[in-house]
Amino acid sequence: MRLNLNNTQESDIKEECLDGVKAKTGLVRVNDSNRGSLTVRLVLTLECLKLQKQEVVDNHRSSSSSSSEDTIDNYQPSPNYYLRYVTVARKNGSLGISVKGGQENSLPILISRIPEGGAAYHTKRLFVGDAIIKVNDQLITNASHDAALHILRNSGNHVTLLVKHYKAAAPFLLGARGKNNNNNGESDTEDGPWIDYLTIPLMMGYVTRYVQGTDKLRRNGFEVHGMNDSTSTIIHCDNVKSLSEWVKLISENISNLAEIQIKLYNLNFGINEKIEYMGWVNEGVLNNNHPWQSYCARFMIIRGRDVLLFDTPPMSITEWLDCGVVYKLYESMLRLVKDAENVDQRQNCFLLQTSNGVSRYFSMETKQGLLDVQCAWHRSICTSMMHIKSRTFYVLFGNNQQPSNLILDWDNGFTLYDNWTNSNVWTYKFSELRGSSDDHISRLKLHFNDNGCIETKELVCQDLQSLLFACTRS
């Protein structure tokens, strides 16, 4: 079934306490191989996301046990109630009606049962045989049975129904009770018990709105991946606010769990080896068979002086040590990609570039995720530089191409040391550097503020990229 995203509806996500645990809940739709589009309930806790199906409960009374009050006369409206609006306030989350019919049965959505004591019963203005034309402002005359149920269940706490009574339908609906006849698709709108059918642990998981491996954004759906290869089906939302809120809430819970895990890991690491970031990123990979790039998920860890990339989260010391992709932070650079520079429709992108020419393109699911990586990167850079204290580069200086060492010291700044005279030629603080330029090969010019004047120092360095990266870090 095609869902139309509603931009005006409020989010239908609720906060509940289930079995003593605070949870966010809400109704969504998934595709079922047997029944097509199916309504399920999401239950989000700190540690996991559950998908629940509603248990089918037989609420139909047999004809032999029907009360004397269960007669056609008691359910027939007066002539004044032929076409009318009725507002129902839910009772314990239920409208208190059962319905039959739907487009697939060539029938309108008909009220087939009104249990005594329910929300609809107390209005005294709804009757068996009423056809529901509108739910609030949404027309359902051409809706399928499941679609009508979904609309009724997500219509808010106070629901305005436009109904029209079909007098001839009442005897049929009342007479069919107790015969266990579901040919016309009778269903209760009242909530039955919800049964877990899929649980996805959120620790080291991720949520995505993108079609797997592409830059195509799902318009009304998302998918959740768990660490143990558990994956939700594609979850569809009927309005934009619920869609955005679900993605935000799930992402926040995943991030909070990662923070807890990082703190536990860091208990075993020294101050210079602590983890600053741990989570999933999506890397753009060029495919030789196609003119565009595909995307694959990588698990990134920023720890101490290193950036590590895994295909799956490491779960043991051996897996940590066997990481095949490791870059030194002080030899690497993270650059945020501007929106105008994006290579495709993926947003929140950044480049990881190294001094030896490696360049990798990544995308994050959310803006906050990109900011988290950037902040963790900067914290680790500061820690790395403070630990390293200084770096020395062999350079040639001046017209005579005099062999020298350029020392970048965290405390003292730039110092040029003459290897022939064994003395310092000049020293500048990092704050005195006003700019630089280079020929992308080996020549570098550093422009310093020297008592109000710009002093340019020209150097030749065969490891120019590493020197530039070090200057940037400083």
LUMMARPA-937792 format. One record per residue: y, z, x of N, C-alpha, C, CB in turn; residue in three letters. Coordinates in steps of 0.2 Angstrom, whole numbers, plus 5000, padded with zeros to 4 digits. Atoms other than C-alpha are relative to their C-alpha. Last residue first. Glycine has a CB too. Layout:
BEGIN
YZXYZXYZXYZXala;...
REM end
This chain:
BEGIN
499549964997511450775249500650014996500249985007ser;500349935001510150695238500550055002499350015003arg;499949985008511150535238499850074999499649954996thr;499249995001511350535257500150024993500449945002cys;499849934998509450565258500750024999499850015008ala;500349955005509050415247500250075002499349995000phe;499650005006510250315258499850054995500049934997leu;499449974998509350365274500550004994500449965006leu;500149934999507650325267500750045001499550025005ser;500249975006508250155262499950085000499449964997gln;499449995004509050125279499950034993500349934999leu;500249975006507550155289500550014995499650075002asp;500650045002508050035303499750034994499549995005gln;500649965001509750125304499449954998500150064995cys;500650055001511350045311499450045000499949955006val;500749984997512850155309499549944999499850064997leu;500550055001514750125305499450025004500349935002glu;500550004994515850275303499549954998499750075000lys;500650045001517450245292499550015006500149934998thr;500350024993518850375292499349974998499950075004glu;500650025001519950385276499749985007499949954995ile;500250074998521450485279499349994999500349995007cys;499650055005522050645270499949935002500750025001gly;499349975001521450765284500449954996500350015007asn;499849964994519850665287500750015000499849955007asp;499349985000519050605271500250045006500250044993asn;499949935001517450515275500850014999499850045006phe;499349995000516850335272500250084999500349964995his;499949945003515050305278500850015000499650065003leu;499349974999514650125282500150064996500549954999lys;499749955005512850075284500750025002499550064999leu;499449984999511949925292500350054995500549945002arg;500049954995510049905291500750035002499849985007ser;500550014995509549785278500050065005500249935004ile;500750015003510449805261499449995005499949954995his;500150075001512149765269499349994997500049975007asp;500550024996512849945266499849924999499350044999asp;500250075002514250035258499549985005500749955000ser;500450044995514750215257499949934998499350045001ser;500350065002515950335248499649975005500549954997gly;499750035005517050485249499749934997500749985002arg;500350075000516050595260500349974993499250004999leu;499550044997517150755263499849934999500150025007glu;499450015005516150865251500549955002500350074998ser;500250045005514550835262500649994995499450034996phe;500449975006515450915276499849954995500550054997lys;499749995007515850815291499650034995500249924998tyr;500349965005515350825310500550004993499950075002thr;499649985006515750705324499650044995500349944997trp;499450045000515050665341500550014995499749925000val;499850025006513950815344500649955001500150064995asn;499449965004513250835361500149964994500649995005ser;500349945002511650785372500650044996499750045005asn;499649954997512650655382499850074997500749994998thr;499950004993511350525380500450065003500449935002trp;500649984996510650575363500149995008499449954998asn;500050054995512350585355499450025004500649995004asp;500249974994512150685339499949955005499450054999tyr;500350054996513050635323499950035007500549935000leu;499849994992513250775311499749945003499750075002thr;500250054995513350765292500250015007500449934997phe;499850065002513350925281499849945005500849995000gly;499450034996513351095288500249934998499850015007asn;499549955000512251195275500649975004499850065004asp;499849985006511051065269500650055000499450044997trp;500249935000510950975286500350034993500350045006asp;499849985006510950785287499850074999499849964994leu;500349945003510750745305500450024993500150065005ile;499649975006511150575311499650054997500249944995leu;500349975006510350555328500550024995499550065003asn;499849945002511050435342499550034994500750004997ser;500649965004510650285352500250074998499450005005pro;500249944996512350205357499450034996500650045001gln;500749995003512550025349499750065003499649945000gln;500550014995513949995361499350014997500250055005asn;500150074997515149955347499549995005500749985003asn;499450034996514850115339499849935002500150055005gly;499349995002513250205333500549975005500150085000phe;499650034995511350165333500750004998499849925002leu;499550055001510350275322500349975006500550034995val;499850044994508750385322500549944998499449985004tyr;500150075000508750495306500249975007500349964994phe;499750034994508650685305499749925000499850035007thr;500450064998508350785290500449965005499949954993arg;499650054997508950965286499549945001500350025007ser;499449984996508551125276500449945003499850045006lys;500050044994506851065270500650025005500149934998ile;500649984996506751215258500049965007499449984996his;499949934997508551205252499450015004500150054994met;499550004994508351015250500150075003500649974997met;500250034994506751035240500450005006499849934998ser;500549964997507351165228499849975007499550024995thr;499649944997508951065224499550045004500450044995cys;499650034995507850905221500450065004500549954998ile;500550014995506651005210500449975007499449964998ser;500149934998508151065199499549995006499650044994arg;499549974996508750885198499950075003500750004996his;500050044994507050815193500650035004500249934999trp;500549974995506850955180500049965007499349984997ala;499849944998508550905172499450035005500150054994cys;499450004995508150725172500250075002500649974996gln;500350034994506350745164500650005005499849934999val;500549954997507050865151499849975007499450014995asp;499649954997508450745147499650055003500550034995leu;499750034994507250605144500450055004500449934998leu;500550004995506250715132500249975007499449954998gly;500149944997507750755123499550005005499950054994gln;499549994996508150575120500050065004500749994996lys;499449985003506450545112500650015006499950074997thr;500050005008504850455115500750024997499550044997glu;500249945003505150425134500149994992500550065002met;499749985007505050265143499850064997499949944995ser;500349955005504650225161500450014994499950075003phe;499650005006504950085174499650044995500149934997tyr;500449995006504250105192500450014994499450055000arg;499649995006505050045207499650004994500649945000ser;500349995006504250055225500550014994499450055000val;499950065004505349985239499650014993499849955004gly;500450064997504850105253500049944995499350035002asn;499750034994506350225249499649945003500150055005ser;500149974993505650255232500349975005499250015001thr;500050044995506250215214499950045007500749965001gln;500249964994505750295198500049955006499450044999leu;500350034994506750205184499850055005500449945003leu;499749984994507250275167499549975006499950085001phe;500450024994507050235149500350025006500049925000cys;500149944996507550315133499649995006499750064996asn;499449964998507250165122499950065004500350034993gln;500149934998505950035121500650035001499550015005arg;499749965005506549875113499850075001499749984993gln;500350025007506349765128500350054995499350005000asp;500350065000507049765146499749974994499550005006val;500750005002508349895143499649935000499950044993asn;500450024995509949865153499250004998500150045006glu;499950074999511149875138499549975006500749985003ala;500350035006510450045133500049925001500350024994asp;499650015005510750105151499749964994500749975002lys;499950075002509250145162500550004994499449964998val;500150015008509250325169500349934999500550054996leu;499450035003508950325188499949984993500249935004arg;500150015007507750435197500749984997499850074996leu;499449995004507750425216499849984992500549955002met;500050045007506350445228500750024997499450034996ser;500150074998506150495247500149964993499449995004glu;499550024995506750675244500049935002500050055006tyr;499350005003505650685229500649985004500150074997leu;499649954997504050635239500750004996500150005007lys;499450024997502950525228500450065002500449964996tyr;499549954999501150555223500649975004499650055005val;499350025000499950435214500550065002500249964994val;500050064996498050455217500749985001499649954997gly;499550055003497950635212500149945004500750044998cys;500250075000496350705219500549954997499349994996asp;500050024993497050875224499949925000499550045004leu;499349994997497550915206500049975007500350075000trp;499750055003495850855199500850005003500050004993glu;500350064997494950965212500449944997499349994998thr;499750014993496051115207499849935003499850065004ile;500349964994495551085189500349995006499249995000ser;500349945003496151025172499750045005499549984994met;500549964996497250885177499850064998500350015007pro;499849934998498050795162499550035005500250044995pro;500149945004497450615161500250065003499250004998thr;500250035006497950455169499950044995499449955001asp;500750005002498950555182499949954994499750074998phe;500150045006500650535190499250005000500349935001leu;500750025000501250665203499949964993499650065000leu;500050035006503150685209499249984999500549954998val;500450065002503250795224500049984992499250025001asp;499650064997504450915233499649944997500050015007arg;499849994993503951075222500449945002499450015005gly;500249944997503151005206500250005008499250015000arg;499549994994503650865195499950075002500749994997ile;499949934998502050825184500650005006499450035003ile;499549984994501950665175500150075001500649964999met;499849935000500450615163500450025007499450045000phe;500149974994500450425161500250084999500449975006arg;499849934999500350325145499850035007499750054994ala;500549955000500250145145500250075002499449975006cys;499949934998501450005141499450045000500550044995tyr;500349965005501349815140500250085003499349995000ser;500449944997502549705149499750044994500550045004gln;499749945001503049525144499650065003500150014992trp;499349994997502749355150500450064998500449944997pro;499550015005500849365147500750015003499950064994his;500250055005499349345157500549984995499350024997asn;499950074997500049425173499849954995499550005005asn;500750035001500349585163500149935002499850004992asn;500050075001501849685169499349985000500449975006leu;500450034995501649875166500049924999499350035000val;500050085001502949975158499649975005500749984999gly;499850044994502550165160499949934997499650015006glu;500350075001502550285145500349955005500149974993asn;499550065000502850465149499649944999500450005007val;500250075001501750625145500649955001499649984994trp;500050045006502150795151499949935000500650024996gly;500750025001502350925165500049974993499550065000met;500150045006504050975172499349985000500549935000tyr;499450005004504751105184499949954994500649975004glu;499950065005503151155192500650004996499350004995ile;500049995008503351275206500149944996500550054998lys;500550055003502951235224499950014993499350025004glu;499850074999504451305233499549954998500149995008asn;499350025003504351475225500249935001500550055003ile;499549984996502451485229500749984997500049995007gly;499750044995501151445216500650035003500349934997phe;500550014994499851545207500449965005499449974998asn;500249934997501051625194499649995006499650044994leu;499549984995501751445192499950075003500750004997asn;500150044994500251385182500450035006500149935000tyr;500749984998500451515169499849975006499549994994leu;499949934998502351475167499350035003500350054995lys;499750004994501951295166500150075003500749965000ile;500550024995500651325152500349995007499749934999gln;500549944999501951415142499549995006499750024993ile;499649954996503251275145499650065001500650024996glu;500050024993501951145140500450055004500449935001ala;500649994997501651235124500049995007499449974996leu;500149934999503451235120499450025003500150044993asn;499649984994503551045124500050085001500849984998ser;500350024994502151015112500450025006499949925000ile;500549964998502951115099499649985006499550004993asn;499849934997504551035101499450045001500550034994glu;499850014993503750855100500250075002500649955000ser;500650014996502850905084500250005007499649944997ile;500449945000504450965076499450005004499850024992leu;499649954996505450815081499650075000500750014996lys;500050024993504150685075500450065004500349945001val;500749994998503950785058500049985008499549954997trp;500149934999505850795056499350015003500150034994glu;499749984994506150605059499950085002500849995000ser;500250034994504850555047500350035006500149924999leu;500749974999505350685034499749975006499549994994ser;499949934998507150625035499450045002500450044995lys;499849994993506750445034500050075003500649965001val;499350004999505750445018500250025007500350064996asn;499650045005504050405012500750005001499850024993asp;499649965004503050455028500449964995500550045004cys;499450035003501550375035500450054996499849944996his;499749965005500350445048500649974997500150075002ile;499350015001499350325058500250044994500249925000ile;499950075003497650405061500749995000499649994993thr;499950015007497650555072500049934998500750044997ser;499450045002496950555089500050004992499949935003thr;499950005007495750675097500649974998500050084997ser;500250065003495350625115500150004992499449975002asp;500850015000495250805120499849944997499750064997asn;500250004994497150815125499249985000500150065004met;500249944997497750765108499749995007499650044996gly;500650014995498650605103499950075003500149955005his;500049944996499850605087499350005004500050074996val;500649994998500350445078500050065005499649945003glu;500149984993501850395069499350025001500550065001phe;500549964998502450305053500050025008499449964999gly;500049945004503850225043499450055002499949984993asn;499549995005504550085053500050074996500149954995arg;500250005007503350085068500650024995499450054999arg;500049935004504250045083499849994993500850025001leu;499950005007503649895093500050074997499549954997lys;499349975001503849915112500249994993500549965004asp;499550055001501949885115500750044999499949964993thr;499950054995500449975121500549955000499449965001gly;500349984994500050075105500049945005499250015000gln;500750035001501250035091499750005007500049934997val;500150074998502650155094499349974999500249995008tyr;499950055006503050305084499949935002500750014998arg;499750064999502250425097500149964993499649955005thr;499950035006501750605098500449935001500450044995val;499350035001501050685113500049964993500149955006tyr;500150065004499650805119500749964999499850024993gly;500050064996499650925133499849944996499450015006met;499949984992499251075122499949935003499550055002met;499450034997499450995104500150025007500650034996leu;499749954996497651025098500649975003499550035006pro;499850034994497250895084500450065004500549944999ile;499649954997496250965069500149975007499750075001thr;499950024993495450835057500550055003500349935000leu;500450054998494650865040500149975007500049944995tyr;499950044994495351025035499549955001500050065006asp;500549994995495151065017500249965006499349984996ile;500050054995496551095004499550015006500749995003trp;500149974993496151194989500049945004499450045001pro;500749974999496751114972500050025007499449954999gly;500449994993498551084969499450034999500550035005asp;499949934998499151034951499650005007499750054995glu;499550004995499350844949500150075003500749984996thr;499549955001497650834941500650005005499750075001asp;499949954994496750674942500550054998500349965006ser;499749945002495950554929500150045006499750044994glu;499749964994495550384936500450064998500449955003gly;499350025000495150274921500450045005500350024993asn;499950085000493350264924500749995000499649974995asn;499450014996493350454928500149935001499950035007asn;499850074999492250504914500649995004500049974993asn;500050014993491550684916500149925001499350025003asn;500550054999491250684897499949985007500149944996lys;500649975000492150854895499449955001499850044994gly;500049944996493750774889499350035000500550064997arg;500350014993493550604883499950065004500449945004ala;500750005001493950654865499649995006499949944995gly;500349935002495650724870499349994999500450024993leu;499949954994496150564879499750064999500750015002leu;500450034995495550444865499950055006500249935003phe;500749995001496350544852499549985005499849974993pro;500249925000497950554861499350014998500550034996ala;500449984994498050364865499850075000500549995006ala;500750025000498450304848499650025006500049924999ala;500449965005500050414847499349985000500349994993lys;500550055003500750334863499550044995499649965005tyr;500649985003502250444867499649944997500150054995his;500150045007503550384879499350024997500249925001lys;500750015003504050494894500149964994499750065000val;499950045006505550504906499349984998500549935002leu;500450055002505150644918500349964994499350034998leu;499850035006506350754927499649944999500849985000thr;500250075000505550864941500349974993499349985001val;499850025007506251024947500049934999500750034999his;500249945004505251084962500249994993500450065003asn;499549945000505350914971499850064995500749984998gly;499450015004504550744967500550065000499849984993ser;499549994995503250744981500749994996500049945005asn;500149944996501750784970500650015005499349995004arg;500049945004502250664956500050065005499550004995leu;499349995003502650524968500150064997500249944996ile;499649984994500950544977500750014998500049945005his;500149934998500050544960500450035006499350015002leu;499649965005500950384955499950085001499749994993ala;499350004998500350304971500450044995500349924999ala;499949964994498550354969500850015001499749985006asp;500149935001498550284951500150055006499250014998his;500749995000499350124955499950084999499749985007ser;500349964994501150104951499350014999500450075000ala;500550054997501849964939499650045006500449945002asn;500450045005502650084926499549955003500549964996thr;500750004998503150204940499649964995499750075001ile;500450035005505050194940499349995002500349934998leu;500450054997505950314952499549984994499550035005gln;499750075001507450404946499649955002500750005003asp;499350004997506650574943500349934998500150025007asn;500149934997504850524939500750005004499450015005val;499649994994505050374927499950075003500849994999lys;499650064998503950294914500450015006500549984994ile;499549984996502650434911500349935003499850045006ile;500050044994501550394896500750015004500049924998ala;499450024997501350534884499949965006500550065002asp;499850065003499650544876500749975002500050004992gly;500550054999499350724878500149944997499350034999val;500650005005501050804875499549955003500249984993phe;500450054997502650864884499350004997499950015008leu;499750065002504050954875499649945004500749995003arg;500150025007503451124874500249934998500350064995lys;499450045002504151154891500049994992500149935004thr;499449955002502951304894500649964998500250045006his;500149975006501451184894500650044997499450055000tyr;499950055006502151074907499950034994499649945001ala;499350025001502251224919500249954995500349975007ala;499750034994500551294916500749984999499649935001gly;499749964996500051424903500349975006499550055003gly;499649955003498851314894500250055005499650044995glu;500349945001498251164903500550064998499750035007pro;499549954998499051004899499750074999500649994995ile;500149935001497850864899500650045002499350025005arg;500749995003497750674899499950074998499549975004ser;500249925000499550634902499450014996500650044998ile;500149965006499550444904499950075001499549974995leu;500249934997500150334919500150054994500450025006ile;499549964998500150164910499850065003500650014995pro;499849955005498550064909500650035003499550054999leu;499650035005497949904917500250054994499649944996ser;500349995006496650004926500349964994499950074998asn;500650024999497249954943499550004994499650035006glu;500050075000499049974937499349975001500449985006gln;499750034994498750154933499949935000499650035007gly;499750075000497850264921500249985007500550004995gly;500550064999497450444919500449945000499550004994lys;499850075002498550604922499449955001500649975004val;500550054997498250794923500249934997499350024998ser;500250055004499750914920499449965004500549954998ile;500549985006500251084926499849944996500450054996gly;499750025006501751024937499650024994500149935000leu;500450055004501051134951500549984994499450024998ser;500050074997501951214966499749954996499650015006gly;500549994995501551394959499949935004499350034998asn;500249935000502451344943499450005006499750024993lys;500749994998503451184945499950085000500049985007arg;499949964994505051174934499350025003500450064999ala;500549954999504851024922500150045007499349975000val;499949974994506350924915499450065001500750035002thr;500249935000505950814900500050035007499250014997val;500049974993506850654896499850075000500749995004tyr;499649944998506350574880500050015007499850064995arg;499850024993505650424870500550065002500349935000leu;500450064999504550474854500249975007500249944995tyr;500250004993505050654854499749935002499650065001tyr;499449994995506050644838499849995007500450064998asn;499750074999504450584829500650005004500249974993pro;499750025006503650754832500349935001500550054998ser;499349995001502550764847500249984993500449975005pro;499650055002500650774846500750024999499749974993gln;499750044994499750894857500449954997499449985004tyr;499649964995499351034844500349965006499650055003asn;499449985003498850904831500550045004499950044993asp;499550055000497650824842500650024997499749944996ile;500150055005496650984844500649955001500150034993thr;500050064996496351104859499949944995499450005005asp;499450024999496851264849500149935003500450055004glu;499850035006495151284843500749985000499950064995ser;499749955005494651304861500249974994500650045003ser;499350015001493551174870500250064995500249934998ser;499649944998491951254876500749994998499950015007ser;500249945003490851124867500450065001499250015002ser;499850005007491950974871499750074997499749944997ser;500550035004491651024890500350004992499350025000ser;500449965004493251074899499549964996500450054996arg;500150035007493950964913499550054996499749935000his;499749965004494551054929499949984992500850005001asn;500150025007493250984940500450054996499349994999asp;500249945004494051014958499949984992500450065000val;500050025007494150874971499750064996499649944999val;500650005003494650954987500049984993499750075001glu;500149965006496250894994499450004997500649994995gln;500150035006496150825011500050054994499449955000lys;500449975005496950915026499949954994500350064998gln;500050055005497650845043499550034994499849935002leu;500650015004497950985055500149954995499850074997lys;499850035006499150995069499449984996500449935002leu;500450065002498851115083500349974994499350024998cys;500550034995499551255094499749944998499550065001glu;499850014993501251305087499549975004500150075003leu;499849944997500751265069500249995007499350054999thr;499850004993500851105059500150085002500749965001leu;499849934999499951085043500150005007499450044998val;500049984993499950905037500250075000500649965003leu;499549954998499350865019500050025008499950074996arg;500349944996498450715014500650045001499749975007val;499549944999498850575002499650055003500350024993thr;500349945002497650415004500650065001499450025003leu;499449954998498150235006499850074996500649974997ser;499350034998496550135005500450055002500249964994gly;499649995006495050224996500749975002500150074999arg;500450005007493550185007500549994995499650054999asn;500450065001494350145024499749994994499550005006ser;500749985000495650275022499649944999499950054994asp;500450065003497450235027499350025001500149945004asn;500450034995498550395029499649944997499650055004val;500550045002499950465018499749975006500349944996arg;499950064996501050615020499449954997500050005007val;500450055001501250785011500249935003499949994992leu;499750055004502050925019499549954999500649975004gly;500550045003501751085029500449954996499650044995thr;499650055004502651185042499549954997500449965005lys;500150074999501651335048500549964996499349994997ala;499450045002501851525051499849925001500650025003lys;499750044995500151605053500549964997499549955003val;499749964996499451745042500449975006499650065003gly;500449964996498151645034500450045005499449965003asp;500750025002499451515029499550045005499849935001leu;500449964996501251565029499350004998500350085000cys;500449965004502351425023499650055005499549964996glu;500249954996503851325029499650054996500550045004glu;499949935002504051165019499850055006499750014993lys;500449954996504350985024500150074998500149985007ile;500549965005504950875009499650055004499649964996asp;500749994997506450815019499650044995500150035007ser;500049954996507950765007499250015003500250074997glu;500449945002507850594999500150055006499349984999gln;499549955004509350475002499650064999500249974994thr;499649974995508550365016500450054996500549945002asn;499449985004507050315006500450045005499750054994asn;499749954998505750215016500650024996500249995008leu;499250024999504850095006500350075002500349984993asn;499549945001502950115008500749985001499850065004leu;499450004997501749965006500550064998500449934999arg;499450005004500050005000500650005004500050064995met;
REM end
